[in-house]
């Protein structure tokens, strides 16, 4: 399985030294995927689902039945614990892209939060309806932003897709920070607050999860 030396998520996936830091504690794990809490989380419950195989974006992962099963159970646990869940991806196409937010390893964010659909509609970006399994066909080699609200687990949800003309870093993190009235906290590299990260780990590690 492809892994990259120096990649934080590869290091965590395969039990490197980063896996032993409290903030990198795995919440759940299967043969191909794992979930951790997001560093710099702006709310409790902010979780990342990450494939162990290294790739730039999730576009070719969404159709994998093992991903669907793993993410479906993760979403249901989060919904039971926290309520409404939104999901999003900053989809880069190359290593080192600004869109990757400094993490060159595919992942999707699952966040307990109210709907951002009205906020998305107010941006100057064009959004199209798209199911997760159709993202790869729609974007080709372009970078993209994807947002959805899985209502009952994860079953190929339809969401909003924007195909980027130029890279945008931490777009959805900034949207949430602005919505909270704390725009300056959006950048996890400058504000790597672990308060909600560690709370999420403590809460979700106590939940039952069958991988």
LUMKE-890864 format. One line per 10 residues: number of its first residue (from 1); their letters; for each residue x, y, z of N, C-alpha, C, CB. Coordinates in nm, 4 decimals, padded with zeros to 6 digits. Glycine has a CB too. Layout:
N
NUM) a) X Y Z X Y Z X Y Z X Y Z | ...
END
This chain:
211
1) xxxxxxxxxx) 00.0843 -00.1188 00.0000 00.0000 00.0000 00.0000 00.0885 00.1248 00.0000 -00.0957 00.0000 00.1225 | 00.0577 00.2178 -00.0885 00.1430 00.3360 -00.1041 00.1465 00.4206 00.0220 00.0952 00.4204 -00.2208 | 00.2678 00.4570 00.0662 00.2858 00.5495 00.1772 00.4024 00.6413 00.1442 00.3101 00.4735 00.3114 | 00.4019 00.7600 00.2003 00.5022 00.8609 00.1690 00.5793 00.8982 00.2954 00.4364 00.9861 00.1064 | 00.7110 00.8905 00.2871 00.7953 00.9295 00.3999 00.7791 01.0790 00.4253 00.9445 00.8938 00.3732 | 00.7601 01.1167 00.5507 00.7433 01.2573 00.5848 00.5992 01.3033 00.5870 00.8190 01.3408 00.4895 | 00.5054 01.2182 00.5421 00.3626 01.2528 00.5442 00.3065 01.2231 00.6826 00.2834 01.1740 00.4344 | 00.2437 01.3233 00.7440 00.1888 01.3060 00.8791 00.0859 01.1941 00.8839 00.1256 01.4360 00.9277 | -00.0058 01.1910 00.7883 -00.1121 01.0907 00.7929 -00.0592 00.9501 00.7637 -00.2218 01.1263 00.6935 | 00.0384 00.9375 00.6751 00.1020 00.8073 00.6532 00.1704 00.7612 00.7805 00.2037 00.8142 00.5371
11) xxxxxxxxxx) 00.2362 00.8544 00.8485 00.3064 00.8225 00.9725 00.2083 00.7718 01.0778 00.3821 00.9458 01.0249 | 00.0941 00.8406 01.0906 -00.0066 00.7981 01.1882 -00.0667 00.6638 01.1478 -00.1178 00.9045 01.2016 | -00.0947 00.6473 01.0188 -00.1592 00.5250 00.9692 -00.0794 00.4006 01.0018 -00.1798 00.5337 00.8196 | 00.0527 00.4110 00.9922 00.1366 00.2927 01.0067 00.2169 00.2897 01.1359 00.2297 00.2835 00.8912 | 00.1694 00.3633 01.2376 00.2284 00.3519 01.3700 00.3630 00.4175 01.3873 00.2407 00.2121 01.4043 | 00.3884 00.5259 01.3125 00.5125 00.6010 01.3298 00.5104 00.6817 01.4575 00.5364 00.6926 01.2112 | 00.6141 00.7625 01.4780 00.6244 00.8366 01.6039 00.5090 00.9339 01.6251 00.7548 00.9120 01.6081 | 00.4520 00.9880 01.5159 00.3410 01.0826 01.5309 00.2155 01.0165 01.5848 00.3104 01.1481 01.3984 | 00.2023 00.8863 01.5653 00.0838 00.8146 01.6120 00.0739 00.8128 01.7643 00.0849 00.6724 01.5590 | 00.1843 00.8416 01.8320 00.1856 00.8347 01.9778 00.1591 00.9696 02.0442 00.3179 00.7808 02.0247
21) xxxxxxxxxx) 00.1359 01.0737 01.9635 00.0973 01.2024 02.0196 -00.0521 01.1990 02.0509 00.1315 01.3192 01.9218 | -00.0922 01.2572 02.1631 -00.2311 01.2503 02.2069 -00.3280 01.2987 02.1001 -00.2495 01.3315 02.3327 | -00.2913 01.4085 02.0333 -00.3833 01.4670 01.9355 -00.4008 01.3803 01.8111 -00.3344 01.6038 01.8948 | -00.3121 01.2817 01.7909 -00.3198 01.1942 01.6743 -00.3784 01.0577 01.7068 -00.1831 01.1770 01.6143 | -00.4366 01.0430 01.8246 -00.4974 00.9167 01.8651 -00.6055 00.8749 01.7659 -00.5564 00.9281 02.0064 | -00.5995 00.7515 01.7184 -00.7016 00.7017 01.6263 -00.8321 00.6782 01.7021 -00.6544 00.5711 01.5568 | -00.9382 00.7359 01.6504 -01.0712 00.7178 01.7088 -01.1308 00.5857 01.6624 -01.1645 00.8351 01.6710 | -01.1052 00.5503 01.5376 -01.1562 00.4269 01.4785 -01.0616 00.3854 01.3663 -01.3025 00.4452 01.4252 | -01.0642 00.2572 01.3309 -00.9714 00.2085 01.2288 -01.0257 00.0803 01.1652 -00.8310 00.1835 01.2900 | -01.0050 00.0685 01.0343 -01.0322 -00.0557 00.9630 -00.9051 -00.0930 00.8865 -01.1564 -00.0411 00.8660
31) xxxxxxxxxx) -00.9135 -00.1917 00.8018 -00.7949 -00.2315 00.7253 -00.7468 -00.1225 00.6302 -00.8243 -00.3573 00.6467 | -00.8397 -00.0392 00.5814 -00.8047 00.0589 00.4783 -00.8222 00.2040 00.5201 -00.8864 00.0343 00.3575 | -00.8921 00.2287 00.6323 -00.9238 00.3656 00.6716 -00.9063 00.3846 00.8219 -01.0668 00.4014 00.6301 | -00.8901 00.5107 00.8620 -00.8899 00.5421 01.0038 -00.9474 00.6814 01.0237 -00.7473 00.5321 01.0629 | -00.9870 00.7095 01.1471 -01.0449 00.8398 01.1809 -00.9692 00.8992 01.2982 -01.1960 00.8272 01.2141 | -00.9401 01.0290 01.2882 -00.8771 01.1027 01.3967 -00.9528 01.2343 01.4143 -00.7247 01.1278 01.3679 | -00.9273 01.3014 01.5257 -00.9848 01.4334 01.5479 -00.8973 01.5387 01.4816 -01.0002 01.4624 01.6990 | -00.9596 01.6443 01.4322 -00.8864 01.7487 01.3608 -00.8114 01.8407 01.4571 -00.9821 01.8305 01.2745 | -00.6836 01.8646 01.4276 -00.6064 01.9650 01.5016 -00.6632 02.1031 01.4682 -00.4528 01.9568 01.4665 | -00.6777 02.1860 01.5699 -00.7352 02.3181 01.5462 -00.8840 02.3152 01.5235 -00.6695 02.3818 01.4295
41) xxxxxxxxxx) -00.9503 02.2093 01.5719 -01.0955 02.1987 01.5554 -01.1652 02.3186 01.6184 -01.1479 02.0678 01.6177 | -01.2667 02.3687 01.5498 -01.3427 02.4842 01.5971 -01.4676 02.4441 01.6746 -01.3815 02.5716 01.4802 | -01.5017 02.3136 01.6710 -01.6124 02.2589 01.7497 -01.5730 02.1186 01.7937 -01.7469 02.2571 01.6675 | -01.6343 02.0725 01.9021 -01.6103 01.9345 01.9429 -01.6757 01.8395 01.8429 -01.6642 01.9091 02.0862 | -01.6103 01.7270 01.8180 -01.6621 01.6267 01.7267 -01.6035 01.6336 01.5869 -01.8086 01.6395 01.7181 | -01.5223 01.7354 01.5599 -01.4627 01.7540 01.4257 -01.3679 01.6378 01.3973 -01.3862 01.8918 01.4154 | -01.4042 01.5557 01.3009 -01.3353 01.4295 01.2746 -01.2910 01.4207 01.1294 -01.4255 01.3111 01.3091 | -01.1759 01.3582 01.1076 -01.1254 01.3339 00.9734 -01.1295 01.1846 00.9437 -00.9819 01.3889 00.9577 | -01.1820 01.1476 00.8280 -01.1734 01.0095 00.7791 -01.0652 01.0068 00.6721 -01.3123 00.9580 00.7224 | -00.9695 00.9145 00.6887 -00.8472 00.9168 00.6083 -00.8169 00.7783 00.5522 -00.7285 00.9672 00.6921
51) xxxxxxxxxx) -00.7945 00.7664 00.4219 -00.7490 00.6378 00.3677 -00.6025 00.6144 00.4050 -00.7671 00.6337 00.2133 | -00.5689 00.4911 00.4348 -00.4295 00.4602 00.4674 -00.3406 00.4716 00.3436 -00.4185 00.3190 00.5276 | -00.3952 00.4394 00.2285 -00.3193 00.4531 00.1041 -00.3043 00.6004 00.0696 -00.3881 00.3769 -00.0118 | -00.1830 00.6434 00.0414 -00.1559 00.7839 00.0135 -00.2069 00.8235 -00.1245 -00.0064 00.8121 00.0242 | -00.2831 00.9312 -00.1279 -00.3251 00.9945 -00.2536 -00.3552 01.1398 -00.2230 -00.4505 00.9223 -00.3170 | -00.3696 01.2217 -00.3280 -00.3886 01.3654 -00.3065 -00.5302 01.4005 -00.2634 -00.3546 01.4409 -00.4322 | -00.6303 01.3370 -00.3248 -00.7689 01.3720 -00.2952 -00.8531 01.2467 -00.2800 -00.8269 01.4618 -00.4049 | -00.9771 01.2669 -00.2418 -01.0695 01.1563 -00.2172 -01.1484 01.1153 -00.3413 -01.1652 01.1938 -00.1073 | -01.1293 01.1809 -00.4532 -01.2201 01.1631 -00.5668 -01.2305 01.0181 -00.6145 -01.1749 01.2497 -00.6813 | -01.1217 00.9407 -00.6035 -01.1259 00.8013 -00.6471 -01.1519 00.7052 -00.5324 -00.9967 00.7647 -00.7151
61) xxxxxxxxxx) -01.1793 00.7600 -00.4150 -01.2035 00.6781 -00.2958 -01.3526 00.6634 -00.2676 -01.1334 00.7391 -00.1742 | -01.4307 00.7633 -00.3023 -01.5712 00.7680 -00.2631 -01.6528 00.6462 -00.3064 -01.6335 00.8906 -00.3193 | -01.6154 00.5809 -00.4158 -01.6920 00.4665 -00.4653 -01.6527 00.3348 -00.3980 -01.6738 00.4539 -00.6147 | -01.5487 00.3362 -00.3171 -01.5019 00.2148 -00.2516 -01.6001 00.1726 -00.1423 -01.3611 00.2360 -00.1924 | -01.6493 00.0502 -00.1492 -01.7505 00.0053 -00.0533 -01.6960 00.0027 00.0892 -01.8018 -00.1333 -00.0917 | -01.5663 -00.0216 00.1051 -01.5079 -00.0204 00.2393 -01.5083 00.1209 00.2984 -01.3643 -00.0756 00.2355 | -01.4855 00.2205 00.2123 -01.4956 00.3594 00.2578 -01.6382 00.3914 00.2987 -01.4489 00.4562 00.1480 | -01.7346 00.3499 00.2169 -01.8753 00.3770 00.2457 -01.9143 00.3152 00.3800 -01.9657 00.3222 00.1327 | -01.8753 00.1907 00.4034 -01.9100 00.1222 00.5276 -01.8461 00.1912 00.6482 -01.8661 -00.0245 00.5215 | -01.7178 00.2233 00.6357 -01.6462 00.2860 00.7469 -01.7042 00.4238 00.7775 -01.4961 00.2975 00.7149
71) xxxxxxxxxx) -01.7218 00.5048 00.6735 -01.7700 00.6413 00.6924 -01.9157 00.6427 00.7365 -01.7535 00.7217 00.5637 | -01.9950 00.5487 00.6860 -02.1346 00.5382 00.7269 -02.1444 00.5181 00.8780 -02.2041 00.4226 00.6527 | -02.0651 00.4278 00.9319 -02.0697 00.4032 01.0756 -02.0160 00.5221 01.1540 -01.9906 00.2779 01.1103 | -01.9123 00.5868 01.1002 -01.8564 00.7035 01.1683 -01.9593 00.8172 01.1732 -01.7273 00.7509 01.0973 | -02.0281 00.8406 01.0634 -02.1302 00.9453 01.0591 -02.2421 00.9150 01.1584 -02.1875 00.9594 00.9165 | -02.2857 00.7904 01.1644 -02.3941 00.7548 01.2554 -02.3542 00.7757 01.4010 -02.4361 00.6102 01.2334 | -02.2299 00.7420 01.4347 -02.1818 00.7647 01.5710 -02.1790 00.9138 01.6023 -02.0417 00.7036 01.5901 | -02.1304 00.9940 01.5086 -02.1247 01.1383 01.5298 -02.2647 01.1986 01.5418 -02.0483 01.2055 01.4156 | -02.3561 01.1522 01.4577 -02.4935 01.2032 01.4642 -02.5591 01.1683 01.5977 -02.5771 01.1466 01.3482 | -02.5371 01.0479 01.6446 -02.5952 01.0057 01.7715 -02.5391 01.0882 01.8871 -02.5692 00.8564 01.7953
81) xxxxxxxxxx) -02.4104 01.1197 01.8792 -02.3449 01.1914 01.9879 -02.3677 01.3424 01.9822 -02.1975 01.1628 01.9855 | -02.3664 01.3985 01.8586 -02.3643 01.5439 01.8449 -02.4821 01.6042 01.7678 -02.2389 01.5835 01.7781 | -02.5531 01.5231 01.6910 -02.6612 01.5783 01.6103 -02.6221 01.5967 01.4639 -02.7053 01.7105 01.6677 | -02.6691 01.7044 01.4036 -02.6501 01.7286 01.2601 -02.5019 01.7310 01.2210 -02.7159 01.8606 01.2203 | -02.4698 01.6637 01.1094 -02.3322 01.6553 01.0614 -02.3208 01.7141 00.9212 -02.2836 01.5094 01.0621 | -02.2174 01.7927 00.8999 -02.1824 01.8354 00.7651 -02.0507 01.7679 00.7275 -02.1714 01.9920 00.7554 | -02.0244 01.7567 00.5992 -01.9012 01.6938 00.5521 -01.8446 01.7757 00.4372 -01.9263 01.5469 00.5079 | -01.7132 01.7835 00.4300 -01.6523 01.8573 00.3192 -01.5104 01.8107 00.2920 -01.6527 02.0063 00.3486 | -01.4667 01.8400 00.1698 -01.3297 01.8098 00.1277 -01.2719 01.9269 00.0513 -01.3253 01.6825 00.0414 | -01.1481 01.9596 00.0806 -01.0688 02.0489 -00.0037 -00.9898 01.9565 -00.0967 -00.9727 02.1456 00.0825
91) xxxxxxxxxx) -01.0257 01.9499 -00.2228 -00.9739 01.8477 -00.3127 -00.8580 01.8936 -00.4001 -01.0832 01.7991 -00.3994 | -00.7348 01.8756 -00.3547 -00.6187 01.9127 -00.4373 -00.5943 01.8108 -00.5480 -00.4931 01.9257 -00.3502 | -00.5044 01.8430 -00.6378 -00.4723 01.7526 -00.7475 -00.3228 01.7225 -00.7564 -00.5203 01.8115 -00.8782 | -00.2456 01.7841 -00.6688 -00.1010 01.7618 -00.6720 -00.0415 01.7866 -00.5342 -00.0336 01.8530 -00.7770 | 00.0724 01.7253 -00.5098 00.1444 01.7469 -00.3846 00.1852 01.8938 -00.3739 00.2690 01.6544 -00.3758 | 00.1681 01.9517 -00.2575 00.2109 02.0893 -00.2354 00.1127 02.1946 -00.2802 00.3379 02.1120 -00.3037 | -00.0063 02.1548 -00.3285 -00.1051 02.2528 -00.3711 -00.1564 02.3313 -00.2509 -00.2217 02.1843 -00.4443 | -00.1840 02.4592 -00.2703 -00.2405 02.5419 -00.1640 -00.3762 02.4879 -00.1194 -00.2541 02.6875 -00.2108 | -00.4477 02.4229 -00.2090 -00.5787 02.3677 -00.1763 -00.5693 02.2582 -00.0709 -00.6452 02.3133 -00.3013 | -00.4565 02.1900 -00.0635 -00.4400 02.0801 00.0313 -00.4267 02.1268 00.1753 -00.3197 01.9989 -00.0058
101) xxxxxxxxxx) -00.4166 02.2571 00.1969 -00.4090 02.3136 00.3327 -00.2865 02.2644 00.4080 -00.5347 02.2785 00.4115 | -00.1817 02.2291 00.3349 -00.0586 02.1850 00.3993 -00.0563 02.0374 00.4330 -00.0366 02.2631 00.5231 | -00.1603 01.9629 00.3929 -00.1650 01.8188 00.4171 -00.1829 01.7466 00.2851 -00.2789 01.7822 00.5153 | -00.0751 01.6880 00.2331 -00.0791 01.6253 00.1008 -00.1255 01.4802 00.1076 00.0581 01.6322 00.0354 | -00.2296 01.4562 00.1829 -00.2837 01.3205 00.1969 -00.4352 01.3332 00.2060 -00.2242 01.2460 00.3238 | -00.5052 01.2624 00.1204 -00.6506 01.2734 00.1087 -00.7219 01.2515 00.2419 -00.7018 01.1736 00.0069 | -00.8264 01.3282 00.2662 -00.9103 01.3114 00.3842 -01.0396 01.3897 00.3658 -00.8359 01.3576 00.5122 | -01.1427 01.3494 00.4402 -01.2686 01.4226 00.4406 -01.3024 01.4614 00.5840 -01.3829 01.3380 00.3772 | -01.3592 01.5811 00.5996 -01.3969 01.6343 00.7298 -01.5430 01.6000 00.7600 -01.3748 01.7873 00.7346 | -01.5683 01.5464 00.8781 -01.7038 01.5259 00.9296 -01.7178 01.6155 01.0517 -01.7317 01.3736 00.9652
111) xxxxxxxxxx) -01.8119 01.7103 01.0462 -01.8174 01.8140 01.1493 -01.9600 01.8311 01.2024 -01.7651 01.9477 01.0935 | -01.9784 01.8203 01.3332 -02.1095 01.8521 01.3909 -02.1332 02.0031 01.3800 -02.1184 01.8047 01.5406 | -02.2224 02.0406 01.2899 -02.2454 02.1833 01.2667 -02.3751 02.2010 01.1893 -02.1262 02.2477 01.1900 | -02.4349 02.3198 01.2036 -02.5570 02.3467 01.1284 -02.5239 02.3670 00.9800 -02.6300 02.4710 01.1856 | -02.6251 02.3656 00.8986 -02.6076 02.3738 00.7533 -02.5345 02.5006 00.7103 -02.7424 02.3674 00.6846 | -02.4449 02.4844 00.6131 -02.3757 02.5983 00.5521 -02.4262 02.6259 00.4104 -02.2250 02.5730 00.5495 | -02.5363 02.5631 00.3724 -02.5854 02.5784 00.2351 -02.6188 02.7231 00.2003 -02.7078 02.4921 00.2145 | -02.6825 02.7955 00.2920 -02.7155 02.9354 00.2651 -02.5886 03.0194 00.2521 -02.8054 02.9918 00.3763 | -02.4896 02.9889 00.3329 -02.3627 03.0620 00.3251 -02.2912 03.0333 00.1939 -02.2721 03.0254 00.4433 | -02.2954 02.9072 00.1488 -02.2334 02.8728 00.0200 -02.3000 02.9489 -00.0940 -02.2421 02.7209 -00.0056
121) xxxxxxxxxx) -02.4325 02.9614 -00.0873 -02.5066 03.0292 -00.1941 -02.4710 03.1772 -00.2028 -02.6565 03.0136 -00.1721 | -02.4200 03.2331 -00.0937 -02.3842 03.3746 -00.0919 -02.2418 03.4016 -00.1399 -02.4011 03.4290 00.0468 | -02.1632 03.2963 -00.1620 -02.0267 03.3157 -00.2118 -02.0305 03.3481 -00.3604 -01.9398 03.1899 -00.1860 | -01.9174 03.3907 -00.4150 -01.9111 03.4199 -00.5581 -01.8651 03.2984 -00.6378 -01.8177 03.5376 -00.5839 | -01.8740 03.1805 -00.5781 -01.8344 03.0572 -00.6454 -01.9569 02.9881 -00.7052 -01.7616 02.9627 -00.5474 | -01.9367 02.9175 -00.8143 -02.0448 02.8430 -00.8781 -02.0465 02.7003 -00.8237 -02.0285 02.8429 -01.0329 | -02.1632 02.6562 -00.7768 -02.1786 02.5237 -00.7176 -02.2746 02.4404 -00.8011 -02.2286 02.5340 -00.5722 | -02.2420 02.3141 -00.8194 -02.3314 02.2230 -00.8901 -02.3628 02.1039 -00.8005 -02.2685 02.1760 -01.0241 | -02.4825 02.0481 -00.8161 -02.5192 01.9287 -00.7415 -02.4383 01.8111 -00.7932 -02.6708 01.9003 -00.7525 | -02.3887 01.7298 -00.6994 -02.3053 01.6171 -00.7411 -02.3022 01.5121 -00.6308 -02.1615 01.6641 -00.7754
131) xxxxxxxxxx) -02.3209 01.3862 -00.6674 -02.3049 01.2760 -00.5733 -02.1558 01.2475 -00.5563 -02.3812 01.1487 -00.6220 | -02.1190 01.1950 -00.4413 -01.9767 01.1711 -00.4154 -01.9117 01.0809 -00.5199 -01.9591 01.1099 -00.2784 | -01.9842 00.9790 -00.5649 -01.9251 00.8851 -00.6606 -01.9090 00.9453 -00.7998 -02.0101 00.7602 -00.6691 | -01.9670 01.0628 -00.8225 -01.9548 01.1283 -00.9531 -01.8488 01.2376 -00.9534 -02.0882 01.1870 -00.9945 | -01.7883 01.2654 -00.8391 -01.6911 01.3742 -00.8308 -01.5757 01.3529 -00.9278 -01.6377 01.3870 -00.6884 | -01.5211 01.2328 -00.9304 -01.4060 01.2052 -01.0166 -01.4363 01.2361 -01.1623 -01.3632 01.0598 -01.0026 | -01.5536 01.1937 -01.2099 -01.5918 01.2196 -01.3495 -01.6109 01.3678 -01.3759 -01.7198 01.1446 -01.3844 | -01.6651 01.4395 -01.2787 -01.6947 01.5809 -01.2971 -01.5689 01.6678 -01.2957 -01.7901 01.6275 -01.1897 | -01.4731 01.6357 -01.2114 -01.3581 01.7260 -01.1941 -01.2399 01.6918 -01.2826 -01.3136 01.7247 -01.0513 | -01.2299 01.5661 -01.3294 -01.1142 01.5287 -01.4100 -00.9842 01.5540 -01.3357 -01.1144 01.6050 -01.5414
141) xxxxxxxxxx) -00.8981 01.6356 -01.3927 -00.7699 01.6688 -01.3302 -00.7722 01.8027 -01.2572 -00.6613 01.6707 -01.4345 | -00.8912 01.8598 -01.2414 -00.9027 01.9889 -01.1740 -00.9096 01.9714 -01.0225 -01.0264 02.0641 -01.2240 | -00.8750 02.0762 -00.9497 -00.8945 02.0777 -00.8060 -01.0370 02.1218 -00.7768 -00.7918 02.1708 -00.7363 | -01.0850 02.0940 -00.6554 -01.2268 02.1168 -00.6292 -01.2532 02.1355 -00.4804 -01.3100 02.0008 -00.6829 | -01.3750 02.1833 -00.4522 -01.4297 02.1891 -00.3178 -01.5601 02.1089 -00.3186 -01.4531 02.3382 -00.2709 | -01.5824 02.0288 -00.2152 -01.7059 01.9509 -00.2085 -01.7654 01.9608 -00.0690 -01.6801 01.8033 -00.2459 | -01.8982 01.9779 -00.0630 -01.9705 01.9919 00.0625 -02.0991 01.9101 00.0563 -02.0014 02.1408 00.0923 | -02.1319 01.8414 00.1654 -02.2591 01.7707 00.1708 -02.3064 01.7589 00.3151 -02.2467 01.6316 00.1065 | -02.4311 01.7141 00.3308 -02.4906 01.6958 00.4623 -02.5520 01.5566 00.4689 -02.5972 01.8053 00.4916 | -02.4725 01.4565 00.5063 -02.5248 01.3188 00.5127 -02.6292 01.3063 00.6225 -02.4104 01.2177 00.5370
151) xxxxxxxxxx) -02.7531 01.2813 00.5843 -02.8625 01.2850 00.6817 -02.8782 01.1551 00.7591 -02.9916 01.3170 00.6119 | -02.8634 01.0427 00.6926 -02.8793 00.9119 00.7577 -02.7589 00.8245 00.7256 -03.0112 00.8422 00.7122 | -02.6489 00.8533 00.7895 -02.5280 00.7788 00.7576 -02.4670 00.8277 00.6277 -02.5577 00.6298 00.7487 | -02.3843 00.7427 00.5659 -02.3155 00.7809 00.4432 -02.3517 00.6829 00.3335 -02.1624 00.7857 00.4641 | -02.4420 00.7242 00.2448 -02.4846 00.6396 00.1339 -02.4778 00.7204 00.0040 -02.6286 00.5846 00.1578 | -02.3585 00.7484 -00.0418 -02.3370 00.8251 -00.1649 -02.4163 00.9557 -00.1628 -02.3766 00.7414 -00.2878 | -02.3951 01.0392 -00.0620 -02.4726 01.1634 -00.0504 -02.4508 01.2576 -00.1684 -02.4366 01.2349 00.0782 | -02.5544 01.3312 -00.2023 -02.5457 01.4360 -00.3045 -02.5150 01.5673 -00.2330 -02.6792 01.4465 -00.3892 | -02.4167 01.6400 -00.2847 -02.3793 01.7663 -00.2231 -02.3499 01.8722 -00.3262 -02.2601 01.7478 -00.1337 | -02.2719 01.9704 -00.2869 -02.2367 02.0829 -00.3721 -02.0887 02.0751 -00.4109 -02.2674 02.2166 -00.3008
161) xxxxxxxxxx) -02.0632 02.0836 -00.5400 -01.9276 02.0735 -00.5941 -01.8902 02.2021 -00.6650 -01.9155 01.9539 -00.6902 | -01.7725 02.2533 -00.6342 -01.7170 02.3664 -00.7077 -01.5824 02.3246 -00.7658 -01.7021 02.4920 -00.6158 | -01.5669 02.3416 -00.8959 -01.4403 02.3104 -00.9624 -01.3543 02.4360 -00.9621 -01.4636 02.2584 -01.1086 | -01.2400 02.4258 -00.8992 -01.1543 02.5425 -00.8786 -01.0785 02.5818 -01.0050 -01.0559 02.5153 -00.7666 | -01.0702 02.7124 -01.0274 -00.9868 02.7656 -01.1348 -00.8461 02.7946 -01.0827 -01.0498 02.8936 -01.1945 | -00.8356 02.8167 -00.9537 -00.7064 02.8382 -00.8884 -00.7190 02.7883 -00.7453 -00.6631 02.9900 -00.8926 | -00.6088 02.7513 -00.6807 -00.6149 02.6926 -00.5461 -00.6746 02.7877 -00.4426 -00.4761 02.6509 -00.5017 | -00.7466 02.7306 -00.3480 -00.7984 02.8033 -00.2321 -00.7659 02.7208 -00.1083 -00.9535 02.8298 -00.2443 | -00.7051 02.7821 -00.0089 -00.6652 02.7095 00.1118 -00.7682 02.7253 00.2241 -00.5283 02.7583 00.1596 | -00.8025 02.6132 00.2885 -00.8849 02.6102 00.4090 -01.0196 02.6819 00.3927 -00.8088 02.6722 00.5230
171) xxxxxxxxxx) -01.0807 02.6657 00.2766 -01.2041 02.7377 00.2443 -01.3145 02.7126 00.3474 -01.2531 02.6971 00.1059 | -01.3444 02.5859 00.3746 -01.4552 02.5549 00.4650 -01.4212 02.5866 00.6103 -01.4937 02.4084 00.4522 | -01.2958 02.5708 00.6478 -01.2554 02.6099 00.7828 -01.2797 02.7595 00.8031 -01.1062 02.5751 00.8078 | -01.2473 02.8377 00.7023 -01.2679 02.9822 00.7129 -01.4172 03.0144 00.7206 -01.2034 03.0551 00.5928 | -01.4997 02.9423 00.6440 -01.6444 02.9664 00.6485 -01.6987 02.9448 00.7890 -01.7176 02.8746 00.5493 | -01.6556 02.8371 00.8533 -01.7040 02.8077 00.9881 -01.6535 02.9115 01.0872 -01.6602 02.6672 01.0318 | -01.5264 02.9484 01.0745 -01.4700 03.0489 01.1652 -01.5435 03.1825 01.1518 -01.3196 03.0683 01.1370 | -01.5730 03.2223 01.0287 -01.6470 03.3466 01.0063 -01.7874 03.3351 01.0643 -01.6537 03.3801 00.8556 | -01.8515 03.2208 01.0436 -01.9859 03.1980 01.0960 -01.9880 03.2084 01.2485 -02.0376 03.0606 01.0517 | -01.8782 03.1698 01.3117 -01.8669 03.1761 01.4570 -01.8224 03.3139 01.5070 -01.7697 03.0708 01.5051
181) xxxxxxxxxx) -01.7841 03.4001 01.4133 -01.7359 03.5318 01.4527 -01.5924 03.5321 01.4980 -01.8207 03.5863 01.5605 | -01.5166 03.4289 01.4589 -01.3754 03.4178 01.4976 -01.2891 03.3853 01.3762 -01.3571 03.3097 01.6064 | -01.2945 03.4698 01.2735 -01.2244 03.4407 01.1493 -01.0767 03.4145 01.1709 -01.2418 03.5541 01.0526 | -01.0160 03.4831 01.2686 -00.8720 03.4714 01.2885 -00.8304 03.3309 01.3336 -00.8258 03.5738 01.3904 | -00.9279 03.2480 01.3767 -00.8952 03.1145 01.4264 -00.9000 03.0065 01.3182 -00.9895 03.0777 01.5375 | -00.9343 03.0443 01.1952 -00.9566 02.9418 01.0927 -00.8305 02.8642 01.0574 -01.0121 03.0055 00.9683 | -00.7148 02.9294 01.0631 -00.5900 02.8679 01.0152 -00.5310 02.7776 01.1230 -00.4872 02.9766 00.9743 | -00.5446 02.6473 01.1025 -00.4985 02.5529 01.2051 -00.3467 02.5527 01.2204 -00.5461 02.4126 01.1717 | -00.2752 02.5984 01.1183 -00.1286 02.6012 01.1277 -00.0808 02.7145 01.2178 -00.0664 02.6158 00.9883 | -00.1584 02.8229 01.2218 -00.1248 02.9363 01.3088 -00.1906 02.9204 01.4455 -00.1685 03.0695 01.2440
191) xxxxxxxxxx) -00.3091 02.8588 01.4468 -00.3840 02.8388 01.5712 -00.4149 02.6898 01.5910 -00.5156 02.9218 01.5698 | -00.3127 02.6120 01.6239 -00.3323 02.4668 01.6390 -00.3899 02.4290 01.7751 -00.2003 02.3943 01.6185 | -00.5013 02.4909 01.8119 -00.5638 02.4676 01.9416 -00.6102 02.3218 01.9516 -00.6832 02.5647 01.9630 | -00.5760 02.2559 02.0619 -00.6109 02.1150 02.0796 -00.7281 02.0939 02.1755 -00.4908 02.0390 02.1296 | -00.7907 02.2025 02.2202 -00.8975 02.1903 02.3202 -01.0094 02.0985 02.2727 -00.9546 02.3278 02.3535 | -01.0688 02.1297 02.1569 -01.1772 02.0469 02.1044 -01.1247 01.9142 02.0501 -01.2527 02.1221 01.9948 | -01.0023 01.9143 02.0011 -00.9415 01.7912 01.9496 -00.9392 01.6842 02.0578 -00.7984 01.8182 01.8982 | -00.8879 01.7185 02.1727 -00.8748 01.6220 02.2823 -01.0100 01.5854 02.3428 -00.7836 01.6780 02.3905 | -01.1027 01.6808 02.3468 -01.2378 01.6499 02.3949 -01.3058 01.5487 02.3035 -01.3225 01.7781 02.4041 | -01.2869 01.5654 02.1726 -01.3463 01.4740 02.0752 -01.2925 01.3332 02.0936 -01.3194 01.5224 01.9325
201) xxxxxxxxxx) -01.1624 01.3218 02.1089 -01.1000 01.1904 02.1275 -01.1553 01.1222 02.2516 -00.9470 01.2039 02.1382 | -01.1630 01.1956 02.3620 -01.2131 01.1386 02.4872 -01.3576 01.0913 02.4727 -01.2028 01.2416 02.6003 | -01.4396 01.1718 02.4062 -01.5810 01.1369 02.3903 -01.5999 01.0180 02.2971 -01.6589 01.2562 02.3375 | -01.5354 01.0221 02.1804 -01.5615 00.9195 02.0790 -01.4915 00.7880 02.1080 -01.5190 00.9693 01.9441 | -01.3827 00.7922 02.1812 -01.3152 00.6659 02.2166 -01.4019 00.5826 02.3105 -01.1779 00.6941 02.2824 | -01.4981 00.6462 02.3742 -01.5879 00.5750 02.4645 -01.7074 00.5157 02.3909 -01.6360 00.6680 02.5742 | -01.7218 00.5501 02.2601 -01.8329 00.4997 02.1800 -01.7959 00.3649 02.1186 -01.8712 00.6011 02.0694 | -01.8956 00.2845 02.0943 -01.8723 00.1559 02.0296 -01.8516 00.1760 01.8806 -01.9897 00.0596 02.0551 | -01.7491 00.1116 01.8265 -01.7247 00.1200 01.6832 -01.6785 -00.0150 01.6325 -01.6207 00.2290 01.6506 | -01.7529 -00.0718 01.5392 -01.7149 -00.1993 01.4800 -01.6528 -00.1739 01.3453 -01.8356 -00.2938 01.4674
211) x) -01.5226 -00.2041 01.3306 -01.4521 -00.1809 01.2032 -01.4709 -00.2968 01.1085 -01.3032 -00.1580 01.2271
END
